[in-house]
Amino acid sequence: MALFHAFTGSDSTSAFKFKGKRSCCKVMPKVPSLMEEFSTLVDTPYKASPRLKEAATNFVCRLYSDDIHEGNDVDRVRMTQFSQKTRDVERIPPTSDALDQHLKRSVFQASIWTTAHMSMMPIHSPTDHGWKEEDRKLLPIWTTLPLAKDILKLDVKCNCKSPCVPTCTRCSCVKAKLKCTRLCKCKCEK
């Protein structure tokens, strides 16, 4: 299946780091709609339907977590993985926006493969499918969201041993006028 190969990583599309083809093939049966939706690309090349996006999101959620309570929300799985299991961002799923860009690039690549037999292949611009052109080079669009470091003070977390109070002079969160988060070691409600 062309889209499955492109989506799980090929020479021209990115892959899910530390999640090889074998891991992806093991998860495939957990998302029965995946292959059905991926096969629609043959009839509608260069188009990612909402159902295709939903199946891809569900697949990525299952690829990174067996917890069905997190539903079909890759951002929630990402948050849970980061806050409870690993702080290594290379081992957590992509954001929903980054996943959307990855799916666009995968659909573009798989569409080229599935229409290669046609004498007159439909021509589409890669810049409409998760790529951008800079200095006459095509580069992947990793995300359309601003970088977290530009909008959040992610390095702020406290090591307080008791609940923080607004008058605390040692709490780094209070000093930065932020609420304590799951990254903090204090006993505040988060």
N, CA and C of each residue as an Amber inpcrd file, in Angstrom:
protein
   570
   0.8470000  -1.1720000   0.0000000   0.0000000   0.0000000   0.0000000
   0.8960000   1.2390000   0.0000000   0.7610000   2.0400000  -1.0180000
   1.6450000   3.1920000  -1.2220000   1.5610000   4.2110000  -0.0870000
   0.3480000   4.5550000   0.3420000   0.2190000   5.5820000   1.3700000
   0.7460000   5.0910000   2.7150000   0.5330000   3.8280000   3.0280000
   1.0630000   3.2920000   4.2900000   2.5900000   3.3900000   4.2950000
   3.2060000   3.0460000   3.1660000   4.6620000   3.1240000   3.0780000
   5.1430000   4.5720000   3.2150000   4.5090000   5.4950000   2.5120000
   4.9140000   6.9040000   2.5890000   4.6530000   7.4690000   3.9790000
   3.5180000   7.1230000   4.5800000   3.1410000   7.6700000   5.8770000
   4.0570000   7.1820000   6.9970000   4.4720000   5.9350000   6.9220000
   5.3180000   5.3800000   7.9820000   6.8020000   5.6230000   7.7270000
   7.1120000   6.3220000   6.6460000   8.4860000   6.7360000   6.3760000
   9.0470000   6.1430000   5.1060000   9.4600000   7.0130000   4.2100000
  10.1150000   6.5970000   2.9720000  11.2560000   7.5660000   2.7040000
  11.9250000   7.3890000   1.5740000  13.0570000   8.2580000   1.2520000
  12.6530000   9.7220000   1.0960000  11.4020000   9.9710000   0.7340000
  10.9870000  11.3580000   0.4770000  10.0300000  11.9140000   1.5350000
   9.6890000  11.1130000   2.5120000   8.8310000  11.6010000   3.5930000
   9.5020000  11.2960000   4.9290000   9.1480000  12.0520000   5.9220000
   9.7190000  11.8100000   7.2450000   9.1060000  10.5580000   7.8620000
   9.7190000  10.0940000   8.9270000   9.2280000   8.9070000   9.6260000
   9.0130000   9.2570000  11.0880000   8.3680000   8.3730000  11.8160000
   8.1740000   8.5390000  13.2460000   9.4040000   7.9540000  13.9320000
  10.2020000   8.8170000  14.5310000  11.4730000   8.3910000  15.1060000
  11.2520000   7.3000000  16.1530000  12.0820000   6.2950000  16.0910000
  12.0380000   5.1270000  16.9720000  10.8090000   4.2480000  16.7310000
  10.0620000   4.5010000  15.6600000   8.8950000   3.6920000  15.3070000
   9.0840000   3.2130000  13.8730000   9.7110000   2.0630000  13.7380000
  10.0030000   1.5320000  12.4130000   8.7950000   0.8550000  11.7750000
   9.0150000   0.3110000  10.6110000   7.9430000  -0.3560000   9.8530000
   7.3460000  -1.5120000  10.6580000   8.1820000  -2.2530000  11.3680000
   7.6880000  -3.3960000  12.1410000   6.6930000  -2.9340000  13.2110000
   7.0430000  -1.8660000  13.9300000   6.1320000  -1.3200000  14.9470000
   4.8300000  -0.8580000  14.3060000   4.9510000  -0.1950000  13.1660000
   3.7600000   0.3020000  12.4750000   2.8690000  -0.8460000  12.0060000
   3.4800000  -1.9080000  11.5020000   2.6920000  -3.0650000  11.0450000
   1.9830000  -3.7600000  12.2040000   2.5910000  -3.7470000  13.3890000
   1.9540000  -4.3550000  14.5600000   0.7400000  -3.5620000  15.0220000
   0.7800000  -2.2430000  14.8300000  -0.3170000  -1.3800000  15.2670000
  -1.4600000  -1.3770000  14.2470000  -1.1540000  -1.6630000  13.0020000
  -2.1440000  -1.5970000  11.9310000  -3.4660000  -2.3170000  12.2570000
  -3.4680000  -3.5370000  12.8110000  -4.7410000  -4.2030000  13.1120000
  -5.5800000  -3.4920000  14.1790000  -4.9500000  -2.6580000  15.0030000
  -5.6770000  -1.9340000  16.0480000  -6.5160000  -0.7930000  15.4750000
  -6.2420000  -0.4340000  14.2310000  -6.9750000   0.6570000  13.5650000
  -7.5230000   0.0980000  12.2440000  -8.6450000  -0.6210000  12.3110000
  -9.1670000  -1.2900000  11.1170000  -9.4990000  -0.3380000   9.9570000
  -9.8560000   0.8930000  10.2690000 -10.2260000   1.8290000   9.1990000
  -9.0090000   2.3800000   8.4560000  -7.8180000   2.1530000   8.9850000
  -6.6160000   2.7480000   8.4020000  -6.4090000   2.3290000   6.9510000
  -6.3200000   1.0570000   6.6930000  -6.0290000   0.5950000   5.3380000
  -7.1950000   0.9020000   4.3840000  -8.4070000   0.8540000   4.9120000
  -9.5690000   1.2070000   4.0870000  -9.4690000   2.6640000   3.6350000
  -9.1460000   3.5460000   4.5570000  -9.0210000   4.9700000   4.2140000
  -7.7830000   5.2250000   3.3630000  -6.6900000   4.5390000   3.6540000
  -5.4810000   4.7210000   2.8570000  -5.7020000   4.2810000   1.4150000
  -6.5500000   3.2780000   1.2080000  -6.7950000   2.8020000  -0.1590000
  -7.6430000   3.7730000  -0.9800000  -8.3340000   4.7150000  -0.3400000
  -9.1330000   5.6950000  -1.0930000  -8.2530000   6.6130000  -1.9300000
  -6.9750000   6.6600000  -1.6240000  -6.0570000   7.5130000  -2.3740000
  -5.9670000   7.1070000  -3.8460000  -6.1900000   5.8380000  -4.1280000
  -6.1390000   5.3580000  -5.5150000  -7.2160000   6.0550000  -6.3490000
  -8.4030000   6.2320000  -5.7680000  -9.5060000   6.8720000  -6.4950000
  -9.4570000   8.3940000  -6.4310000  -8.8920000   8.9320000  -5.3770000
  -8.8360000  10.3920000  -5.2030000  -7.4230000  10.8240000  -4.8410000
  -6.4950000  10.7610000  -5.8230000  -5.1200000  11.1530000  -5.5090000
  -5.0390000  12.6270000  -5.1270000  -4.0480000  12.9280000  -4.3250000
  -3.7430000  14.2910000  -3.8590000  -4.7870000  14.8780000  -2.9210000
  -5.6860000  14.0500000  -2.4010000  -6.7120000  14.5480000  -1.4840000
  -6.6780000  13.7650000  -0.1730000  -6.6640000  14.5030000   0.9210000
  -6.7170000  13.8960000   2.2520000  -8.0790000  14.2410000   2.8600000
  -8.9700000  13.2850000   2.8590000 -10.3200000  13.5050000   3.3820000
 -10.2840000  13.5970000   4.9130000 -11.3300000  14.1610000   5.5170000
 -11.3950000  14.1830000   6.9910000 -11.3250000  12.7770000   7.5910000
 -11.9330000  11.7940000   6.9170000 -11.8870000  10.4160000   7.4320000
 -10.4750000   9.8490000   7.3640000  -9.7440000  10.2140000   6.3270000
  -8.3500000   9.7790000   6.2050000  -7.5190000  10.4030000   7.3240000
  -7.7340000  11.6780000   7.5910000  -7.0200000  12.3600000   8.6770000
  -7.3510000  11.7270000  10.0240000  -8.6030000  11.3780000  10.2180000
  -9.0300000  10.7510000  11.4720000  -8.3720000   9.3840000  11.6540000
  -8.3490000   8.5860000  10.5790000  -7.7300000   7.2620000  10.6570000
  -6.2280000   7.3820000  10.9130000  -5.5720000   8.3390000  10.2670000
  -4.1310000   8.5460000  10.4610000  -3.8480000   8.9960000  11.8960000
  -4.6750000   9.8890000  12.4170000  -4.5130000  10.3620000  13.7950000
  -4.7030000   9.2150000  14.7830000  -5.7390000   8.4200000  14.5540000
  -6.0070000   7.2710000  15.4200000  -4.8240000   6.3030000  15.3920000
  -4.2650000   6.0810000  14.2230000  -3.1110000   5.1990000  14.0830000
  -1.9200000   5.7150000  14.8960000  -1.6250000   7.0130000  14.7760000
  -0.4820000   7.5870000  15.4940000  -0.7190000   7.5330000  17.0040000
  -1.9490000   7.7700000  17.4310000  -2.2640000   7.6520000  18.8640000
  -1.9790000   6.2410000  19.3590000  -2.3850000   5.2310000  18.5980000
  -2.1620000   3.8330000  18.9840000  -0.6830000   3.4660000  18.8730000
   0.0310000   4.0990000  17.9550000   1.4570000   3.8260000  17.7800000
   2.2460000   4.2480000  19.0180000   1.7840000   5.3060000  19.6820000
   2.5010000   5.8330000  20.8380000   1.8760000   5.4780000  22.1780000
   0.6240000   5.0380000  22.1910000  -0.0280000   4.7480000  23.4650000
  -1.1050000   3.6850000  23.2990000  -1.1630000   2.7870000  24.2690000
  -2.2250000   1.7810000  24.2900000  -3.4210000   2.2420000  25.1000000
  -3.3270000   3.4190000  25.6990000  -4.3950000   3.9530000  26.5460000
  -5.5440000   4.4670000  25.6810000  -6.6430000   3.7110000  25.6370000
  -7.7720000   4.1080000  24.7940000  -8.5500000   5.2700000  25.3980000
  -8.2840000   5.6110000  26.6600000  -8.9770000   6.7360000  27.2940000
  -8.5280000   8.0770000  26.7210000  -7.3730000   8.0940000  26.0770000
  -6.8870000   9.3350000  25.4750000  -7.5870000   9.6120000  24.1540000
  -8.3620000   8.6470000  23.6890000  -9.1560000   8.8350000  22.4830000
  -8.3170000   9.0230000  21.2410000  -8.8230000   9.8730000  20.3820000
  -8.2080000  10.0990000  19.0910000  -7.5850000  11.4910000  19.0650000
  -6.8980000  11.8590000  20.1310000  -6.3240000  13.1870000  20.2720000
  -4.8050000  13.0670000  20.4170000  -4.0990000  13.2730000  19.3290000
  -2.6460000  13.0920000  19.3380000  -1.9640000  14.1080000  20.2540000
  -2.5390000  15.2870000  20.4060000  -1.9510000  16.2810000  21.3110000
  -2.0620000  15.8280000  22.7660000  -3.1520000  15.1680000  23.0850000
  -3.3210000  14.6450000  24.4510000  -2.3340000  13.5040000  24.7160000
  -2.1750000  12.6140000  23.7450000  -1.1970000  11.5280000  23.8850000
   0.1930000  12.1270000  24.0390000   0.4820000  13.1390000  23.2530000
   1.7830000  13.8240000  23.3210000   2.0210000  14.4000000  24.7200000
   1.0170000  15.0860000  25.2580000   1.1460000  15.6880000  26.5790000
   1.3540000  14.6180000  27.6470000   0.5670000  13.5580000  27.5800000
   0.6800000  12.4810000  28.5590000   2.0500000  11.8180000  28.4890000
   2.4960000  11.5180000  27.2720000   3.8080000  10.8870000  27.1130000
   4.9110000  11.7840000  27.6550000   4.8250000  13.0700000  27.3810000
   5.8580000  14.0050000  27.8160000   5.8470000  14.1920000  29.3330000
   4.6650000  14.3280000  29.8910000   4.5940000  14.6430000  31.3210000
   4.7340000  13.4210000  32.2260000   4.4330000  12.2280000  31.7240000
   4.4490000  11.0610000  32.6010000   5.4950000  10.0180000  32.2520000
   5.8390000   9.9110000  30.9980000   6.7070000   8.8040000  30.6250000
   8.0980000   9.2410000  30.1880000   8.1930000  10.1890000  29.2990000
   9.5030000  10.6000000  28.8040000   9.5060000  12.0880000  28.5030000
  10.6010000  12.7140000  28.7830000  10.7360000  14.1360000  28.4450000
  11.5540000  14.2880000  27.1730000  11.8900000  13.1780000  26.5490000
  12.6400000  13.1850000  25.2980000  11.6410000  13.4460000  24.1720000
  11.6770000  14.6410000  23.5940000  10.6790000  15.0070000  22.5850000
  10.7830000  14.1690000  21.3220000  11.8840000  13.4860000  21.1240000
  12.0060000  12.6120000  19.9600000  11.2240000  11.3120000  20.1470000
  10.7960000  11.0250000  21.3640000  10.0850000   9.7790000  21.6450000
   8.5810000   9.9780000  21.8430000   8.0920000  11.1820000  21.6260000
   6.6590000  11.4350000  21.7560000   6.0820000  11.7130000  20.3730000
   4.7730000  11.5630000  20.2160000   4.1810000  11.7730000  18.8900000
   4.2700000  13.2300000  18.4530000   4.0890000  13.4590000  17.1610000
   4.0920000  14.8360000  16.6700000   2.8350000  15.5700000  17.1310000
   2.8580000  16.8880000  17.0470000   1.6450000  17.6610000  17.3340000
   0.6280000  17.3750000  16.2390000  -0.6200000  17.7110000  16.4780000
  -1.6490000  17.4930000  15.4530000  -1.3270000  18.2960000  14.1960000
  -0.7600000  19.4870000  14.3570000  -0.3990000  20.2950000  13.1970000
   0.7480000  19.6580000  12.4150000   1.7740000  19.1870000  13.1170000
   2.8980000  18.5270000  12.4460000   2.4310000  17.2370000  11.7690000
   1.5190000  16.5250000  12.4020000   0.9690000  15.3060000  11.8050000
   0.2000000  15.6310000  10.5330000  -0.5430000  16.7220000  10.5410000
  -1.2800000  17.1430000   9.3520000  -0.3240000  17.4440000   8.1910000
   0.7800000  18.1260000   8.4790000   1.7730000  18.4170000   7.4370000
   2.4190000  17.1240000   6.9320000   2.7070000  16.2000000   7.8320000
   3.2880000  14.9100000   7.4490000   2.3220000  14.1310000   6.5560000
   1.0450000  14.1420000   6.9160000   0.0460000  13.4420000   6.1010000
  -0.0410000  14.0650000   4.7130000   0.0040000  15.3820000   4.6180000
  -0.0280000  16.0520000   3.3090000   1.1430000  15.6070000   2.4390000
   2.3360000  15.5690000   3.0160000   3.5140000  15.1380000   2.2480000
   3.3970000  13.6690000   1.8440000   2.8770000  12.8550000   2.7400000
   2.7140000  11.4240000   2.4500000   1.6950000  11.1980000   1.3470000
   0.5880000  11.9220000   1.4080000  -0.4420000  11.8080000   0.3700000
   0.1270000  12.2540000  -0.9730000   0.8930000  13.3220000  -0.9710000
   1.5160000  13.8080000  -2.2070000   2.4240000  12.7360000  -2.8060000
   3.3160000  12.1590000  -1.9830000   4.2420000  11.1480000  -2.4820000
   3.5050000   9.8990000  -2.9590000   2.5580000   9.4270000  -2.1750000
   1.8090000   8.2200000  -2.5590000   0.9790000   8.4690000  -3.8150000
   0.4860000   9.6790000  -3.9910000  -0.2930000  10.0100000  -5.1960000
   0.5840000   9.9460000  -6.4380000   1.8180000  10.3860000  -6.3240000
   2.7510000  10.2730000  -7.4590000   2.9570000   8.8080000  -7.8030000
   3.1520000   7.9730000  -6.7860000   3.3550000   6.5490000  -7.0310000
   2.1250000   5.8980000  -7.6500000   0.9330000   6.2520000  -7.1520000
  -0.2820000   5.5750000  -7.6350000  -0.7410000   6.0790000  -9.0030000
  -0.2280000   7.2180000  -9.4570000  -0.6060000   7.7090000 -10.7880000
   0.5340000   7.5650000 -11.7940000   1.6220000   6.9280000 -11.3890000
   2.8070000   6.8080000 -12.2470000   2.5390000   5.9990000 -13.5170000
   1.5340000   5.1620000 -13.5070000   1.2250000   4.3360000 -14.6750000
   0.4890000   5.1180000 -15.7720000   0.0000000   6.2990000 -15.4660000
  -0.7490000   7.1010000 -16.4260000   0.2030000   7.7980000 -17.3980000
  -0.2070000   7.8510000 -18.6470000   0.6360000   8.5350000 -19.6280000
   0.6500000  10.0430000 -19.3770000  -0.4450000  10.5780000 -18.8520000
  -0.5310000  11.9990000 -18.5060000  -0.8860000  12.1060000 -17.0300000
   0.1350000  12.1070000 -16.2020000  -0.0870000  12.1930000 -14.7620000
  -0.6060000  13.5760000 -14.3920000  -1.5060000  13.6300000 -13.4110000
  -1.9360000  14.9490000 -12.9420000  -0.7530000  15.6620000 -12.2700000
  -0.6340000  16.9440000 -12.5430000   0.4790000  17.7030000 -11.9850000
  -0.0370000  18.5740000 -10.8500000   0.5660000  18.4160000  -9.7020000
   0.2280000  19.2140000  -8.5260000   1.5050000  19.8190000  -7.9660000
   1.3670000  20.9770000  -7.3920000   2.5260000  21.6360000  -6.8030000
   2.7870000  21.0720000  -5.4050000   4.0150000  20.7160000  -5.1140000
   4.3200000  20.2200000  -3.7700000   4.0960000  21.2880000  -2.6930000
   4.1230000  22.5540000  -3.0890000   3.9160000  23.6240000  -2.1020000
   2.4850000  23.6680000  -1.5940000   1.5930000  22.9200000  -2.2210000
   0.2160000  22.7940000  -1.7250000   0.0560000  21.5510000  -0.8550000
   1.1550000  20.8380000  -0.6420000   1.0820000  19.5420000   0.0320000
   2.1830000  19.3510000   1.0790000   2.3550000  20.3260000   1.9560000
   3.2800000  20.1660000   3.0620000   4.7290000  20.4980000   2.7560000
   4.9760000  21.1690000   1.6330000   6.3270000  21.5770000   1.2770000
   6.3470000  23.0800000   1.0640000   7.5230000  23.6830000   1.1940000
   7.7040000  25.0990000   0.8780000   8.9660000  25.2330000   0.0400000
   9.0200000  26.2980000  -0.7300000  10.1930000  26.5370000  -1.5600000
  11.0010000  27.6830000  -0.9660000  12.2820000  27.4190000  -0.7230000
  13.2090000  28.4280000  -0.2210000  14.5100000  28.3010000  -0.9950000
  14.9690000  29.3930000  -1.5490000  16.2210000  29.4120000  -2.3110000
  16.2420000  28.3210000  -3.3780000  15.1310000  28.1860000  -4.0790000
  14.9740000  27.2110000  -5.1740000  15.1250000  25.7580000  -4.7010000
  14.8420000  25.5200000  -3.4160000  14.8700000  24.1690000  -2.8480000
  13.5200000  23.8930000  -2.2010000  13.0970000  22.6420000  -2.2760000
  11.8820000  22.2300000  -1.5710000  12.2580000  21.7690000  -0.1750000
  11.5860000  22.3250000   0.8140000  11.8100000  21.9590000   2.2030000
  10.4820000  21.5660000   2.8330000  10.4850000  20.5700000   3.6990000
   9.2310000  20.1890000   4.3530000   8.7590000  21.2760000   5.3140000
   7.4590000  21.4380000   5.3980000   6.8740000  22.3090000   6.4210000
   6.6400000  21.4020000   7.6210000   7.4120000  21.5870000   8.6650000
   7.2920000  20.7150000   9.8340000   6.0520000  21.0570000  10.6430000
   5.7590000  22.3400000  10.7520000   4.5680000  22.7770000  11.4810000
   4.2580000  24.2120000  11.0690000   3.0070000  24.5790000  11.1990000
   2.6260000  25.9680000  10.9300000   2.4370000  26.7320000  12.2340000
   2.6290000  26.0600000  13.3520000   2.4890000  26.6950000  14.6570000
   3.7810000  27.4220000  15.0330000   3.6820000  28.4560000  15.8520000
   4.9150000  29.0950000  16.3230000   5.6690000  28.1420000  17.2460000
   6.9650000  28.3050000  17.3140000   7.7710000  27.4520000  18.1790000
   7.4280000  27.7180000  19.6400000   7.3410000  26.6600000  20.4130000
   6.9750000  26.7760000  21.8290000   7.9400000  27.6830000  22.5760000
   9.2120000  27.6000000  22.2620000  10.2070000  28.4140000  22.9690000
   9.9620000  29.9090000  22.7580000   9.2720000  30.2520000  21.6560000
   8.9950000  31.6560000  21.3740000   7.7730000  32.1840000  22.1170000
   6.8810000  31.2870000  22.5420000   5.6530000  31.7620000  23.1930000
   5.5220000  31.3270000  24.6520000   6.3160000  30.3520000  25.0710000
   6.2320000  29.8600000  26.4430000   7.5970000  29.9000000  27.1120000
   7.5860000  29.9940000  28.4030000   8.8320000  29.8580000  29.1540000
   8.8960000  28.4120000  29.6330000   9.2970000  27.5280000  28.7240000
   9.2860000  26.1020000  29.0240000  10.3480000  25.6810000  30.0350000
  11.3410000  26.5140000  30.2240000  12.3870000  26.1270000  31.1530000
  12.0340000  26.4570000  32.5980000  10.8740000  27.0720000  32.8210000
  10.4680000  27.4330000  34.1750000   9.7160000  26.2670000  34.8060000
  10.2500000  25.7490000  35.8780000   9.5850000  24.7290000  36.6880000
  10.2070000  24.8090000  38.0690000   9.4340000  24.4980000  39.0600000
   9.9520000  24.6380000  40.4200000  10.2870000  23.2820000  41.0310000
  11.0960000  23.3400000  42.0400000  11.4980000  22.1510000  42.7840000
  11.0520000  22.2590000  44.2370000  10.0010000  23.0420000  44.4650000
   9.5120000  23.2620000  45.8280000   9.0630000  21.9380000  46.4440000
   9.2390000  21.8190000  47.7350000   8.8700000  20.5850000  48.4250000
   7.4660000  20.6530000  49.0180000   6.8470000  21.8020000  48.9680000
   5.4940000  21.9680000  49.4900000   4.6890000  22.7960000  48.4780000
   3.3820000  22.9000000  48.6730000   2.5850000  23.7150000  47.7400000
   3.0880000  25.1590000  47.6970000   3.1150000  25.7290000  46.5100000
   3.6080000  27.0950000  46.3270000   2.5090000  28.0950000  46.6820000
   2.9190000  29.2180000  47.2050000   1.9850000  30.2950000  47.5510000
   2.4360000  31.5620000  46.8350000   1.5090000  32.4770000  46.5660000
   1.8630000  33.6930000  45.8120000   2.9530000  34.5470000  46.4560000
   3.1980000  34.3810000  47.7390000   4.2130000  35.1930000  48.4140000
   5.5680000  34.5030000  48.4910000   5.6700000  33.3140000  47.9660000
   6.9260000  32.5470000  48.0240000   8.0080000  33.2780000  47.2290000
   9.1670000  33.4400000  47.8150000  10.2580000  34.1470000  47.1410000
  11.2450000  33.1790000  46.4930000  11.1130000  31.9010000  46.7690000
  12.0260000  30.9130000  46.1900000  11.4430000  30.1810000  44.9850000
  10.1340000  30.1980000  44.8310000   9.4870000  29.4470000  43.7440000
   9.7300000  30.1390000  42.3950000  10.3500000  29.4230000  41.4590000
  10.6450000  29.9990000  40.1440000   9.3620000  30.2550000  39.3390000
   8.3210000  29.4770000  39.5770000   7.0480000  29.7060000  38.8780000
   6.4100000  31.0120000  39.3460000   6.3770000  31.2180000  40.6630000
   5.8050000  32.4500000  41.2250000   6.5900000  33.6570000  40.7180000
   7.9210000  33.5540000  40.6880000   8.7580000  34.6590000  40.2120000
   8.4650000  34.9940000  38.7540000   8.1780000  33.9720000  37.9510000
   7.8900000  34.1960000  36.5300000   6.4140000  34.5130000  36.2820000
   5.6410000  34.5990000  37.3600000   4.2040000  34.8780000  37.2900000
   3.4750000  33.8100000  36.4630000   3.8730000  32.5520000  36.6940000
   3.2590000  31.4060000  36.0290000   2.6560000  30.4760000  37.0640000
   1.6980000  29.6670000  36.6210000   1.1490000  28.6300000  37.4900000
   2.0470000  27.4020000  37.3930000   2.1010000  26.6450000  38.4620000
   2.8770000  25.4090000  38.4480000   2.2550000  24.4400000  37.4410000
   3.1020000  23.6350000  36.8040000   2.6440000  22.6750000  35.8030000
   3.0020000  21.2640000  36.2450000   2.7060000  20.3000000  35.3990000
   3.0420000  18.9030000  35.6890000   4.5430000  18.6770000  35.7580000
   5.3170000  19.5920000  35.1950000   6.7740000  19.4510000  35.2320000
   7.3350000  19.8160000  36.6040000   6.5780000  20.5640000  37.3880000
   7.0320000  21.0040000  38.7100000   7.0100000  19.8300000  39.6860000
   7.8620000  19.9160000  40.7010000   7.9500000  18.8600000  41.6980000
   7.1550000  19.1950000  42.9600000   6.5250000  20.3480000  42.9930000
   5.7770000  20.7650000  44.1800000   4.4890000  19.9700000  44.3080000
   3.7720000  20.2100000  45.3900000   2.5340000  19.4930000  45.6670000
   1.3100000  20.3450000  45.3370000   1.4750000  21.2970000  44.4230000
   0.3390000  22.1590000  44.0240000  -0.6130000  21.3560000  43.1480000
  -1.8660000  21.7820000  43.1200000  -2.8300000  21.1710000  42.2050000
  -2.5100000  21.6450000  40.8060000  -2.4360000  20.7170000  39.8800000
  -2.0650000  21.0820000  38.5080000  -3.1390000  20.6920000  37.5430000
